[in-house]
Amino acid sequence: MNYAHAHLVLNHVPVILFPAGVLLFAYAVLSKDDKLKRVSFAVFVLVALAAIAVYLTGNEAEELIEDLPGVADRTPVWLIGRLTRTRIRPLSIPAKPNSQPLAGCPKAEKG
């Protein structure tokens, strides 16, 4: 298992366990069960540890896949903003030194 595979596997742990922990905690509060509250807090600790592991494997995973064909240099933030209908300002930080901006990406205003 390489860093990219570990990152993808670990990335799903917080996504699945956090809502489960919230539901478990809500049930523990409603049923006034202290033991279930402690279990739900343990789930939150596991989520935090998994999130740290995801963060630590992210750069190594990116290094492994960045030169593969079909892998984009960066996420077009302006497109995400349009899809979600929010007002997200585009980032003007290049993915790599001397890299060209994405075609059609509006430039961020300076100032």
Wavefront OBJ file of the C-alpha trace (Angstrom):
o trace
v 0.000 0.000 0.000
v 1.469 3.342 -1.037
v 0.697 6.815 0.313
v -1.913 7.534 -2.365
v -3.850 4.381 -1.521
v -3.556 4.996 2.230
v -4.717 8.589 1.752
v -7.786 7.504 -0.210
v -8.711 4.824 2.321
v -8.135 7.054 5.352
v -9.980 9.951 3.738
v -13.276 8.080 4.078
v -12.936 7.301 7.782
v -13.814 10.802 9.097
v -16.569 11.189 6.497
v -18.296 8.021 7.706
v -17.452 8.025 11.412
v -18.205 11.665 12.224
v -21.929 11.489 11.370
v -22.107 8.127 13.144
v -20.511 9.729 16.216
v -22.962 12.619 16.114
v -25.926 10.255 15.912
v -24.519 8.113 18.710
v -23.919 11.173 20.882
v -27.429 12.497 20.211
v -28.894 9.129 21.180
v -26.709 9.037 24.308
v -27.888 12.507 25.357
v -31.540 11.687 24.727
v -31.307 8.387 26.583
v -29.087 9.907 29.317
v -26.566 7.088 28.933
v -23.115 8.158 30.157
v -21.439 5.040 28.783
v -22.657 5.810 25.255
v -21.473 9.411 25.646
v -17.966 8.125 26.391
v -18.142 5.792 23.398
v -19.224 8.669 21.143
v -16.324 10.790 22.398
v -13.991 7.877 21.583
v -15.438 7.899 18.062
v -14.655 11.623 17.818
v -11.073 10.944 18.927
v -10.766 8.277 16.211
v -12.111 10.774 13.671
v -9.509 13.331 14.760
v -6.677 10.793 14.550
v -7.838 9.691 11.102
v -8.001 13.328 9.970
v -4.407 13.834 11.124
v -3.355 10.709 9.211
v -5.177 11.973 6.104
v -3.350 15.285 6.375
v 0.036 13.626 6.849
v -0.384 11.288 3.864
v -1.769 13.993 1.569
v 1.493 15.544 0.363
v 3.140 12.192 -0.299
v 0.044 11.004 -2.165
v 0.074 14.172 -4.250
v 3.738 13.654 -5.113
v 2.972 10.124 -6.333
v 0.125 11.096 -8.651
v 0.951 14.638 -9.802
v 2.767 13.517 -12.959
v 0.180 10.936 -14.031
v -1.770 11.782 -17.189
v -5.187 13.277 -16.518
v -4.303 14.677 -13.090
v -5.025 18.411 -12.823
v -2.528 20.758 -11.189
v -5.134 22.486 -9.032
v -8.854 22.730 -8.428
v -10.587 25.568 -10.282
v -12.050 27.346 -7.254
v -14.092 29.705 -9.409
v -15.923 26.697 -10.886
v -16.727 25.290 -7.452
v -18.171 28.670 -6.496
v -20.385 28.723 -9.560
v -21.565 25.156 -9.060
v -22.484 25.742 -5.433
v -23.845 29.229 -6.183
v -21.693 30.832 -3.538
v -19.346 33.732 -3.898
v -15.930 32.139 -3.556
v -13.133 34.390 -4.762
v -10.668 32.589 -7.037
v -7.256 31.863 -5.591
v -4.320 33.483 -7.325
v -1.765 31.062 -5.870
v -0.112 29.019 -8.628
v 0.072 25.255 -8.098
v 3.762 25.179 -9.047
v 6.355 27.874 -9.663
v 6.216 29.119 -13.276
v 2.885 27.363 -13.904
v 0.295 28.913 -16.173
v -3.223 29.684 -14.910
v -6.023 27.403 -16.046
v -7.662 28.335 -19.339
v -10.760 30.422 -18.728
v -9.974 30.992 -15.051
v -10.677 34.616 -14.107
v -7.795 36.325 -12.398
v -8.156 37.381 -8.775
v -8.250 41.097 -8.136
v -5.171 42.452 -6.421
v -5.491 44.924 -3.638
l 1 2 3 4 5 6 7 8 9 10 11 12 13 14 15 16 17 18 19 20 21 22 23 24 25 26 27 28 29 30 31 32 33 34 35 36 37 38 39 40 41 42 43 44 45 46 47 48 49 50 51 52 53 54 55 56 57 58 59 60 61 62 63 64 65 66 67 68 69 70 71 72 73 74 75 76 77 78 79 80 81 82 83 84 85 86 87 88 89 90 91 92 93 94 95 96 97 98 99 100 101 102 103 104 105 106 107 108 109 110 111
